[in-house]
Amino acid sequence: MKNTALTHIHEKLGAKMVPFAGFNMPVQYEGVKVEHETVRTAVGVFDVSHMGEFLLEGPNALALIQKVCSNDASKLAIGDAQYACMPNEDGGIVDDLLIYRVKEELYLLVVNASNIEKDWNWIEKHNDLNVAMKNLSDIYSLLAIQGPKTTEALQSLTSVDLASIPFYKFVVGDFAGIEHVIISATGYTGAGGFEIYCKNDEVAQVWEKVFEAGKEFGIKPIGLAARDTLRLEMGYCLYGNDINDTTSPIEAGLGWVTKFNKDFINKENILAQKENGVAKKLVGFEVVDKGIARHDYPIVDADGNKIGIVTSGTMSPSLNKAIGLGYVTTENSKIGDEIYIEVRKKQIKAKVVKLPFYKG
C-alpha cells in the first residue's frame, strides 16, 4: 500500500483511512455530510496525490496525444487544459484524463490512480513517434482546493491574480512560498476552485499555508467519500464505475469530448455508433420511492424485465434525495422515463432526469 506525502498529516487529523487504488487514502474526517457542505458553501481541501502525471515532450507530442485521445488537443493554447478519454481498440475506454499544454511541445497528462500503469503502457505501445515520455506520478503531489470561497481564501498565497484564471486554464507561478507550481482552475466537484500540482517534498508546506490562509473562510480537509458525492451530484463519470474498458464514449455521454475531425484509435467504430445510435445509454436518475440505489443493482422496467444496471448511487447531501447513474436500454433513456431499481428483491421507482442533478 502506497502512502501520499501527506498521509502522516491525515492520520494526525484523525481521518478514517482506507485502501484506494493501491494507496492509503483519507475517506473522511468529520463525516461526509459536513465535508460535502463545506465544499458547496465554503472551501475544502482534498489530497488527490494518488493521481498519475505523465509528461510528453517533443515535436510529435501533440500527434501522439491526438492518436490516443478522443478530444481535439490541437485546440489547446499554452495554459489550456482539456478533458478527454482514451478509447481502446474494442470500443471501450482505457481511461478518462486531463491534458495540459505546458509549453509549445510539452504536455502534461493527468490520469486516474488505478490506471497509471495501464495508461502508461497503452500510450507507450502507440508511441511510434519518438515522443519523450516521463512518468512523474511518484514525484508529484496534487491538492484539489474546491468551493466558492477558494479564490478569496488562496489569493494571499500567490502573486498570480487567481480571479483572472478562467475555468480549464492554468498558470505556472509562485504559490505558498514555492516557485513553479501549477495552479489550475479545474476540479471534479462543480463547486469552483483550483488544483495545485507541486513536488512531494513541497506539498506539506503548501498544505500548511493553505490551511493558515483559509482559516477565516471555514476551510476544512475533505475525504474521498465527499469527493464521490460531489462529483455524482454533477453527473461526472467515475472510471471503474460509470466508464470502463467495455463502455464506449457515445454510450457514456462523452460524445462532447469525442471529435471526429482527426484520426484516433477506433474512430471508425465510435463514429458508426454516433451515426447509427447505441443500444444502451448512461443516464442520471432520481429515486422516487424510499431507498438508495447502489453500484451494480439491477435496473428493471415496470414488468420486472432487466433493462440496465446502476453504476453509481448515493443519497445526495445537497438535494436530500437518492440519485444515481446507470446504463439503461436506449428506449428507456428519455428524460422523465420511469425505471425501477431492484433493491434486495424489492423494486423501487425512479425516474430519468437531466444532468447535472445539482444546479448550484
N, C-alpha and C positions, 0 to 999 in steps of 0.2 A: 504494500500500500504506500503510495507516494504522499508526501506532505507538501503543502504550498509553503512559501517563505513566511506566511503569517499564521500557520497552524497553532503555534505556541500562544499567539495573541487570542485566537478564537477560544482556545481551551481555558485561558486565564479569564476570559469574559463569561465563561460558563456555557458556551454553545454546546448544543447536542450535536455530536459529530457522527457522521455516517459514511460508509464507503460509497463513493460515486465515481464511475468511470475510472476506477483504479486509484482514486485519490481519497484521502481522509478529509471530508468537507463538512462545514457547518450547515446543518439543515435548518436549525432555528436557534434563536437566543431567548427572546421573551415569549414568543408564540407567533404563529402565522398571522393571525388577525391584526395584532398590533403592528407587526412589521410591514404587512401589506398596506395598512392605513398610513403608516409613516411615509412610505414611498408615494402614495397617491396625494398626500397633503403637504408633505414637508421635504425631507431629504434622507435617503438611506444609502448605505454602502455595502456592496456585495464584493466579496473576494471571489473572482472568477478566473484565478490564475491557472486553473486546470486546463483552460482552453489552449489550443495549439496555434503557433505562429510560424509561418514559412516565409522566407524572403526569396523572391525570384528576380534575377538581375541579368541584364544583357539586352542586346538589340532584338532578340526574339522572345523576350519575356512576355510581351503582350500577345504574340502569336500563340504561345503555349497556353496562356490563360483563355484565349478565345476558343481554343480547341477543346479544353476540358470543362469549361464553364458555359452555362446556358445564357447568361446575360451578356450584353454587349459592352465589354470593358474598353473598347476604343473610344467611348464617350467620356471616359474619365480624364479630367484635368488633374494636374498635381494638386493634392489637397482634397481630392474627392474620394468618397467611399461608396461602395455599391454592394447590395445584397444579391446573391446568386446561388445556384445549385450546380452540382457536378453530376450530369446524367451518366449512368453506366451503359454498357452495351446491350442490356436486356430490357431496357425501358424503365428501370428503377432509378433511384438517386443514391449516389455514393455518399454525398453529404451536402448540407447547405453551409454557406460560408459568407464572410465579408472580404471584399477586395479593396485594398487601399493603394492608390497611386502615390508613392512617396517622392519619387524623382522621375525624370524623363524615362529612364529604363529600369526603374526599381519599383517592385510591387510587394506589398505585404498581404498574405492570405491568412485569415483567422478562421480556424476550423474547430469543430466540436472535439472535446476532450476524448470521448470514447472512440473517435475515428482518426486520431493523429497518425498512427502507423499505417492504417488502411489508406488514408488520403495521400500520405507521403509516397507510398508505393505506387498508387494509382497515377499520380502526376509524374513521378519518375519514369514509370513504364511508358508514358506518352511523350516524354521529353527526348525527342529525336532532333531537337533544335539547338542543342548545345547551350541551354539556359543554365546559368549557375544557380543552384538551389541550396538554401541553408535552412536547417530546422532549428529555430530558436526557442522551441517550446519549453525546454528545460532551463532557459536563461531568463526568460521574461515573465513578469507578473502582470496581472490585469485587474484593475478595480473598476466596477461599474457603479458610478455615483449618480443616483437617479431620484427624480422628484421635482416638483415645481419650484422649490427654493434653492435648487442646486447652483445655478449661476451666481446668485447672490451670496450663497454660503462659501463658494470657492474663489470668488474674484480676488480676495486679498492675497491669495497664494501665487498669483501669476501676473506678469506684465502684459499677457495676452488679453485682449478685450473679449471675454467669453461670450458676451451677448451678441457679438458680431459673427460668431461661427454658426452658419446655418446647419440645419438638420442634414446628416450624412456628408458633412465636411469635417476636416480635421486640420490641426496646426501642430507643428513640432516646435515646442517652446519650453520656457522655464516653468517649473511647477513645484511648489513646496520645497524650494531650495535645491532642486535638481535640474540640470540642464538637459535639453534634448529629450523631452518627454512627449509622447504622442497624446494630444488632447483631442478626443474625437466626439463629435456631437451625435453619438449613436447610443443604442441600448435596446433591450428587449422587454421593456415594461410599459411603454406607451405613456410614461409619466414625464418625459423630457429628462435632460441631464447629459452626462458625459461618461466616456470610458477612457481610462487613463492607463497607458502602457508604459511600464518602466522596468528596469532590471531588478532581479530578485534581491540584490543587496541594497536596493534603494527603496523598496516598497514599504518597509516598516516605518521609515521616516515619513514617507508620503501619507501612509495611514494615520500616523500620529498627528501630523499637521492638519490633515483634512478634518479630523475629529475636533481638534482645537478650534479651527476656523468655523466649523459648523455647529458648535455647541449652542450658540444663541438661536439657531434655526431649528433646533429639535432633532439634530442628526442622530441616527442610530445604525448599528450594524444589522444587516439583513441576511437571512439564510436562504438556502436553495428552495425551501418549501414555498416561501412567499414569491420567489422568482418565478416559480411554476404557476401560482395563482394569478400573478400579474400578467404573465405572457398569455395565459389562457383567456383572460378577460379581453385581450386584444385580438384573439383568434390567431396568434402566431404559432407556427408549427414547431414542434419539438422533435428533433431527429431521434429515431428509435421508437417513438410513439406514433406520431402523425405522418411521418415520412420515413422511408427506409429503402432498402435495396430492391423492393418489389413494387413500390408506389411510383407512378410517373408524375412529372411536374404538372401535367394537364389535369390528372385526377386530383392532385393535391391543391389545385387552385393557384399554382405557381406559374401560370401562363404569362403573368406580368413580368417575370424575370427570365422569360424564355424568348429570345429574339432570333427570328429566322432569317435575318438579313446577313448572316455569316454562317460558316460551317462550324459544327461542333459534333462531338461524339453522339451518335444515334439520332441525329437531327431528322432524318427521313421518317423514322417511325414515330417520333414525337409530333412532327408536322402532320402526319396522317391522322394521329389521334385528335389533333386540334381541328382538322378539317372534317373528319368523319364522326367525331364525338367519342365519348368513352362510356363504358358500361357502369362505372361507379364514380362517385364524386365525394370529396371531403366536404362535410357541411358542419355548420355550427347549430347546436340545438339547446333549447331551454327545457328543463323538466317541468311539466305541468303538475303532475301528481307529487306525492311525498316520496322522497328517496333521492339517492345520489348515483349517477352513472359513473362507473369506473372503467379503467383501461381493460379492454378485451371482453366487456359484457356484450352479449349479442343484441342486435337491433332487429326488431321484427315489425311486420305490418299488423293491421287490425285483426287479421285472421291467424296471426301467430307464425306466418311464414318468415324465415330468416331473410332479411334484406341488407344486412350490414353488420358492422362491428364498431364499438366505441374505441377511440384511440386515446382520448384524454377526457377526464371529467373531474369536477370539483364542486364544492359549494363556493360560489363567488362572494368574497368578503365585501366588495363594493356594492353589489346588486342584491345581496342576501337571497339569492336563488341558485338552484343547481343548474350548472351549464356543462356543455361538453362539445367535443369534436368527434366526428366519426365518419367512416365511409358508408354510404348507402347507394343502392341502385339509382341510376340517373332519374328514373321515373318517380322516385320518392325524394328527390333532392330540391324541390322548389320551395321558396320561402313560404312559410305557412303550412306546409305539409305536416300531417300528423304521423308520428312514428312512435314506436313503443320500445322501451329498454327492458330487457329481461334481467331482473334483479332477484336472485335466489328463487327461481321458478315462478316469480310473480312478474306481471307486465305492468310497467308504469308508463303513463302517457308523456310524450314530449312533442315539441314542435320545432321544425326547422326555422331558424331565424337568420337575419342578415348580420354579417360580421362587420366591425367588432361588436362584442357583447357590451363592452363599456365604452360609452361615448364621451366621457370626460366633462 
